[in-house]
Amino acid sequence: MAVDLPIYRPIEPQPNFAGILREQERFAGTDDDNVSNQINSSFDRLMLQSGLDVTPTTVIMLCLLSGIVFGGLILVFQENLLSATIGLVMGSILPLLFVMFARMRRQRLMTQQLPGMIEELARSATTGRSIDQCCAMVADDTPEPLGSELRVCARRMQMGEDVASSLRDLPERTGIVALNILVTTLAVHQETGGDLVMVLERLAQTIRDRLLFLGRLRAITIGSRWTAILMIALPPLIIMFFTLREPTYLSQLMSTYWGKFMTIAAVILDLIGSVIVLSILRGSQRT
């Protein structure tokens, strides 16, 4: 019995509706390699991978507003400019921490959905459908948040782009390293052919094994990771405690040469150690 397969015709461009599209806001430039542009690129990538329906400008304004609120409250209650500055810095970081938590949660969900999505893509390929049709079917059946990213790729294929171009920026939008293998597999199959079903099944099993290994690694190193996080968070918390307890604590500490020197050296060393520890933790949790 013959089965009618859906035909996805390329979408014709409609210039009349171009004005209603919302431009993607970015702070980083394309041909600039200085430090400020790298920071802007990291912030743009953070906002893109978090999946939050807010603009980067809104997050920056929330950082400023949160810093002003926390710093203003400390200034009103303690009337100490140094304590208010610390509250300003701490309050400004809170929205960024929320965005980072949202990205981490979204990436964890997509990583759990990835093996099942690849297996469903393999089952769709066994029916004789093309890659475009398989991607469209899998995108419709995959729940959020991975489904929305796949629907963007499927929509690009319907508009006439090839598989490699449609999936090229999928790993960057999600921040999942394992998607690079999937994108490369589909792009190579479109160019050279081969047994796509077998490759996808082996890829799904490999990703499952890798996720199992990462889960065991996190369980084994949970004590070390929380110790590192405590070492990073403890110095600011101690300073905040003594500042709230005694408003003139920092003023007396910074009034002497050795107090100022040791405080600045401690802050610099703590920042360096935090960067190293966070890079190690991020490398061990990379999926």
C-alpha positions in Angstrom: 0.0 0.0 0.0 1.5 3.3 -1.1 1.9 6.0 1.5 1.9 9.6 0.5 4.8 11.4 1.9 4.5 15.1 2.8 6.1 17.4 0.3 7.8 20.5 1.7 8.1 23.1 -1.0 10.5 26.0 -0.6 8.9 29.1 0.9 8.7 32.0 -1.4 10.2 35.3 0.0 7.7 38.0 1.0 9.4 41.4 1.2 6.2 43.0 2.4 6.5 41.2 5.8 10.2 42.0 6.3 9.4 45.0 8.5 7.7 42.9 11.2 10.8 40.7 11.9 12.7 41.4 15.1 16.4 41.9 14.6 18.7 39.8 16.8 20.5 42.2 19.1 24.2 41.7 19.5 26.9 43.7 21.1 30.0 42.0 19.6 31.5 43.0 16.3 32.5 40.7 13.6 36.1 41.8 12.7 37.3 42.8 16.2 39.6 40.7 18.4 40.2 42.9 21.4 39.3 42.0 24.9 36.1 44.1 25.1 34.7 42.4 21.9 35.5 39.0 23.4 33.5 39.9 26.5 30.7 41.1 24.3 30.8 37.8 22.4 30.6 35.8 25.5 27.6 37.8 26.7 25.9 37.4 23.4 26.5 33.7 23.5 25.2 33.5 27.0 21.9 35.3 26.1 21.5 33.1 22.9 22.0 29.8 24.7 19.9 30.7 27.7 16.7 30.7 25.6 15.2 33.6 27.6 12.7 35.8 25.8 14.5 39.0 26.8 16.9 41.2 25.0 20.5 41.7 26.1 19.8 45.4 26.7 17.0 44.4 29.1 19.4 42.2 31.1 22.0 45.0 31.3 19.3 47.4 32.6 18.2 44.8 35.2 21.8 44.5 36.3 22.1 48.3 36.8 18.7 48.4 38.5 19.6 45.5 40.9 22.9 47.1 41.7 21.4 50.5 42.4 18.7 48.9 44.7 21.2 46.8 46.7 23.8 49.6 46.9 21.1 52.2 47.8 19.6 50.1 50.6 23.1 49.5 52.2 23.9 53.2 51.8 20.6 54.2 53.5 21.0 51.7 56.4 24.8 52.0 57.0 25.7 55.4 55.4 29.0 54.0 54.3 30.1 54.5 50.7 32.5 51.5 50.6 29.8 49.1 51.8 27.4 50.6 49.3 29.9 50.0 46.5 30.2 46.3 47.5 26.4 46.0 47.5 26.3 47.7 44.1 28.7 45.1 42.7 26.9 42.1 44.3 23.5 43.3 43.2 24.7 43.8 39.6 25.8 40.2 39.4 22.5 38.7 40.4 20.7 38.9 37.0 23.7 37.4 35.3 23.7 34.5 37.7 20.0 33.9 36.9 20.8 33.9 33.1 23.7 31.5 33.7 21.4 29.2 35.7 18.8 29.3 32.9 21.4 28.4 30.3 22.7 25.5 32.4 19.1 24.2 33.0 18.3 24.5 29.3 21.4 22.7 28.2 20.8 19.9 30.7 17.3 19.3 29.3 18.5 19.4 25.7 21.3 16.9 26.5 18.8 14.5 27.9 16.6 14.8 24.9 19.4 14.4 22.4 19.8 10.5 22.3 16.0 10.0 21.9 15.9 12.7 19.1 18.7 11.0 17.2 17.0 7.6 17.5 13.8 9.0 16.2 15.7 10.6 13.3 17.1 7.1 12.5 13.6 5.6 12.6 12.4 8.3 10.2 15.3 7.6 7.9 14.3 3.9 7.6 11.1 4.8 5.9 12.9 6.2 2.9 12.2 9.9 3.6 14.8 12.5 2.7 16.9 14.3 5.4 14.7 17.4 5.0 11.5 15.5 5.7 13.1 13.5 8.6 14.3 16.7 10.3 10.9 18.3 9.9 9.1 15.3 11.4 11.5 15.0 14.3 11.4 18.7 15.0 7.6 18.6 15.3 7.7 15.6 17.7 10.6 16.8 19.9 9.4 18.8 23.0 11.0 22.0 24.2 13.6 23.2 24.4 15.4 21.1 21.8 12.3 21.0 19.6 12.3 24.8 19.0 15.9 24.7 17.8 15.2 21.9 15.5 12.2 23.7 14.1 14.4 26.7 13.2 16.7 24.3 11.2 13.7 22.6 9.5 12.3 26.0 8.6 15.5 26.9 6.9 15.5 23.7 4.9 12.0 24.5 3.7 13.2 27.9 2.6 15.7 26.3 0.3 18.9 26.0 2.3 20.9 22.7 2.3 21.3 20.5 5.4 24.8 21.7 6.2 23.9 25.4 6.1 20.7 24.9 8.0 22.4 23.0 10.9 25.7 25.0 10.9 24.9 27.3 13.8 22.9 24.7 15.9 25.8 23.9 18.2 26.5 27.6 18.8 22.8 28.3 19.6 22.6 25.5 22.1 26.1 25.3 23.5 26.1 21.5 23.3 29.3 20.0 21.9 27.7 16.7 21.0 25.6 18.4 18.3 28.7 19.0 16.3 28.9 15.3 15.6 25.3 15.2 14.5 25.7 18.2 12.2 28.9 16.7 10.7 27.2 13.3 10.2 24.3 14.8 8.3 26.4 17.1 6.3 28.8 14.3 5.2 25.9 12.0 4.4 24.4 14.6 2.1 27.7 14.9 0.3 28.8 11.2 0.1 25.8 9.1 1.1 26.1 5.9 3.1 24.1 4.0 5.7 22.6 6.9 7.7 20.5 4.7 9.9 23.4 2.7 11.3 25.5 5.8 11.8 22.7 7.6 13.7 22.0 4.5 15.9 25.6 4.3 16.8 25.8 8.0 17.5 22.8 7.8 19.8 24.3 5.0 21.7 27.7 6.8 22.0 26.0 9.9 23.4 24.1 7.8 25.9 27.3 6.2 27.0 29.0 9.6 27.3 26.1 11.0 29.3 26.3 8.0 31.6 30.0 8.5 32.1 29.5 12.2 32.8 26.8 11.4 35.4 29.2 9.0 37.2 32.0 11.7 37.0 29.7 14.3 38.5 28.7 11.9 41.3 32.3 11.1 42.1 33.6 14.7 42.0 30.6 16.3 43.7 32.5 16.9 46.9 35.4 18.5 45.1 33.2 20.7 43.0 31.2 22.0 46.0 34.5 22.6 47.9 35.7 24.7 44.9 32.4 26.7 44.8 32.6 27.3 48.5 36.2 28.5 48.2 35.0 31.0 45.6 31.9 32.2 47.4 33.3 32.3 51.0 35.6 35.4 50.8 32.9 37.8 49.5 30.5 36.4 52.0 32.9 37.0 54.9 33.6 40.5 53.7 29.9 41.2 53.4 29.3 39.8 56.9 31.9 41.9 58.6 30.8 45.0 56.6 27.2 44.6 57.7 28.2 43.9 61.2 30.6 46.8 61.5 30.1 49.6 58.8 33.6 51.0 59.4 35.4 47.6 59.0 36.6 48.2 55.4 37.4 51.9 56.1 39.7 50.9 59.0 41.2 48.1 56.9 42.0 50.3 53.9 43.3 53.2 56.0 46.8 51.5 56.5 49.3 50.6 53.8 49.6 46.9 54.7 45.8 46.6 55.0 45.3 48.1 51.6 48.1 46.1 50.0 46.9 42.7 51.4 43.3 43.5 50.5 44.1 44.2 46.9 46.5 41.2 46.7 43.8 39.0 48.1 41.1 40.2 45.7 43.5 39.7 42.7 44.5 36.2 43.8 40.8 35.3 44.5 39.8 36.4 41.0 42.6 34.4 39.4 41.8 31.3 41.4 38.1 31.7 40.6 38.8 31.9 36.9 40.9 28.7 37.0 38.5 26.8 39.2 35.5 27.8 37.0 37.3 26.8 33.8 38.1 23.4 35.3 34.5 22.9 36.4 33.1 23.9 33.1 35.5 21.7 31.2 34.5 18.7 33.4 30.8 19.3 32.7 31.0 20.0 29.0 28.5 18.0 27.0 
